[in-house]
Amino acid sequence: MNNETYIEVNRTSQLMNKMRKFSVLIDGVEAGKIKDGGRLRIDLEPGEHEIQVKIDWCVSQTLRFTLDEGEALKFRCGSPVRGWKMFFGLFYVLADPEKYSFIEQE
């Protein structure tokens, strides 16, 4: 594997989950954990992959991507539950856990 073939995941900083880590899942397997405001580099084989982030039982929607030999892709993750939406945090966790966190390509 080329050591220049990797992805980088950056996590936004927010008050709601400040002391908790998100698990980063690649193809359904935990590849690492990322702290609030942190960055995680994951070396991967070229090809098609799926990425998600997870906190407790809340797993983000699946994002599919293709990684070419020697390519580096960047992703951003976090939770859209901030500001006034924090009052509905329990709703997100219980009724719509896929929307409690997000992962997107930068």
Secondary structure by P-SEA (a helix, b strand, c coil): cccccbbbbbbbbbcccccbbbbbbccccccccccccbbbbbbbccccbbbbbbccccccccccccccccbbbbbbbbbccccccccccccccccccccccccccc
